[in-house]
């Protein structure tokens, strides 16, 4: 799952983790239209534990790198055009980077010795996108959840987000080893910290590399409430349990109509 949040060059990791209720607009209940306790919705059953099949990880990684290399070569002319459009239609950089939480291999260890000063839930990395919002859309540094018809989104950015082309620079993240093409969407550290308190199984998503697309993304659109987040976690854990080369290729193929028809994007 990836919350539909706005853009900033990086998350200030030295800042204290904000409560979700402090996020704007006003608070998370407004941003996510949270379903109150006792509603008719029944949250999905999440497994007590899930682990990727280690013998498939090397093959999955090799296929993802190959697809990323081919994708960069094939889409280079398109990315050049998109970069020019972003630059000509809105002041600011063509690309932006944002700190996200990556893979966490600590679940494999039997000892509890963790020398990290801060437990962010996984290895932090800088994720790249084409800029789709105006610069300084988070002037005070707090995460702000995007909304339908968000005024911060530029005209070109609205098209890029609709067909997911703003994600193309993440092919570079795949080559760097931060991500795979397929996997759970990476989240920002501050949001991650709160979601794993609300959804204990959320941490298990980090047992594989995050992805540009994923099983949750082809089955569900952007989150509208906390139950949507739980449903996406269930999809992510389902993917981790059956991760394989054939599964990744199947999800890649299913991503194409999502992009072509702009399903579930703002």
N, C-alpha and C positions, 0 to 999 in steps of 0.2 A: 504494500500500500504506500502511496505517496500522497500526503495531504496536498491539496491544490493551493500552495502558498506562493507569496510573491518573492521577488528576487532581491538579493543583496550580495555584495562582493564576497563576504565571508561572515560566519557567525563568530562573535567575540567570545572565545572559549573561556576567557577569564571572568566573564560576567556570570552572576548566579543564575541558576536555572529558574525561569519564570514559571509561575503557575499557569496552567492552561486558562484559568478563569481571567487572567490578566491580558490575554491576547485580544487584539482588536479585530473586527469591530465589536466594541464594548466588551464582550466576553465570549468564551467558546460556545456557550449555549446559543448565542445569536449566530455565530459563524457556522456552527454545525447543525443548528436546529435539533439539539439533542432530544432523543426520545426519553421521556421520564420513566423512572422505575415503575413497574406495574403496567406498562403498556402491553398491547396485545402481541407485540413482536417477540418472538422467541429467538434468543441468540443461538448461533450455531454451536454444536458441541466441539470443543477443541481438545486435541489429544494431550495426554499427560506428558508425553515426550515424543520427539521425532528426530531422526538422525539421517543425514544423507548417506547414500551407499558409497563408501570410500573408493571402491574399485571403479566406479564410473566417473569420478571427479576429473581425472587426468584426460579422459576421452572427451568429456563435456567441455573442459577448458580448451582443448585443442580445436574443437569444432567452433567454439565461440570466437577464438582468436582468428581463425580462418575466415569466418563470416564477417568479422569486423574489418579485416584487411580488404576483402572484396568490396564491402560496403563503402569504405573510404575511397577506393579507386573509382567505383561506379558513381558515387554521389558527389565527387569533388567538384565537377562543374556546377551542380545544383547548389552545393554549399557556398561556392563563390558568388553565385547570383543572390542567394539569401543574405549573405554577409553584406553585399552592396545595398540591397533593399533596406536592411536594418540601419545601415550607416546613413543612407540618404534621407530616410523618413523620420528619424528620431535622434536628437543629440545624445551622445554617450557612446560607450564601447559597443562593439559588435557582439562580443562574448561576455559573459559574466561567470564567475565561479562562486560556488556555495559549498560550505563544509557539510558533509554528510557522514553518517555512520555506516561503516563497511563491515566486512566479514569478521567474525569473532571465533577463533579456533580454541578458546579456552575450555569449551565443554568437553574436549577430548582428554583434558588433564585430570588426573586423579587427585593431585594435591590442590590445596586451596590457597597456595601462596601466590598472591598477585601483587606485583611491584608497581602497578600503575597508581599514580597519585589520584587521578580521576578515572572513574569507571564510566566511560561513555557508551558502553555496550558493544563496542567493536572498534576496529581500526578506523580512524578518521581519515578522510581524503577530500580533495577538492573536486567537485563535480562541475562539468562545463555544459553550458547551454547557449544557444543564440538568445540574446536579450529580447524579451517580448514585452517588458514593462518599461515605464519611464524610469530614469535614474532617480536614486534616493526615494524609492517607493516605500522604504522603511526607514524614515529619517531618524527615528529614535533607536533603531537597532533591534526592535522587537519583531518576532515573527507575526505576520499578518496573513490570515487565511484569505485566499482569493474567493471571489463570489461571481455568480453569473453577471455578465455585463459590467465587470470590474472597470472603473474609470481609469485605473492605472495602466491597463493593457493598451499598447499602441495599436493602430489599425493593422499594421503588418504583423505585429505580435499576435493579434487575435486569430489571424489565419494560420500562423505557425503553430499555435497551441491547438487549434481545431484539428489539424492533421498530424500533430505530433512531430513536425519537422524541427521544432526548437530543440529536440533531443539529439539530433544527429551528431553534434560534437562529442557526445558521450562514447562514440566509437573509439575515440582516443583514450578515454578512461578504460575501455576494454583492453586495448593494447598495453596499457600501463599495468594492468593487473588489478585495478581497483574494482572493476565490475565485469560481469558477463553480459552478453546480449540478453539472455533470459535469466530472471531471478526476481526476488522480491524488490520492490522499489525502495531505494535508500531514503532515510528520513533525516531531518535536521536534528542535531544533538539535543536542543532544548525540548523539542516536541517528542523525540524519542524517549527522553527521561520521564516525561509525564505519561506517555502511552504505556510504557512497561509497568508503571504503577497500577494503571487502570486495567490492563490486560496482561496478566502474568505470563501468558504464553508468547507475548510479543517478542521477547528476547530470542526465542528459538528461530526466528526469521533470519538471524544473523549467522546461522551455521553454514550458509552458502554465500557466495559472492552476490551482491545486489545486482539487479539487471536494468536494462533500458526498458524492456517489456517483461511481462510475466503472466502467469496463469490468472492472477487476480485482475490484471488490467484487461485481459481479453474477455473476462466474464462480468466485469462490473465497472461502472463509470466512476467519476470522482466522488469522494465521500460527501454525504449530506448529513450524516449523524454518526454517533459513536457505534451504533450497531452495524453501520456500513464498514467501519474500521474493523470490527470483530469478524465480519464476514470475509473481508479481504485477508485477514490473518489466517482464517481457516483455509482459504484458497492457497495462500503461500505455504502453509505447512503441508497441505496435500501435495503440492508440487515437490517440496523437499523430500518427502517420503518416496516419491517415484521418479526423482531426477534421473534423466538418461539422455543420450544423444537424440534418440527418436522423439522423446518428449519435448526437448528444446526445439527441434526442427518443426514439430507440430505447432508449438506455440508461436514460433516465428511466422509460420504461414497464416495462422489465425490473426496475427497482428495486422496484416496487410489490409483486410477489409475495415478494421477499426480505424486505421489511418485514412483510407480512401474516403470513407463516409463520415469521418469526424465524429464517431459515436462517443458520447459521454464526456466530451471536452468542453471547456469554457474558453 
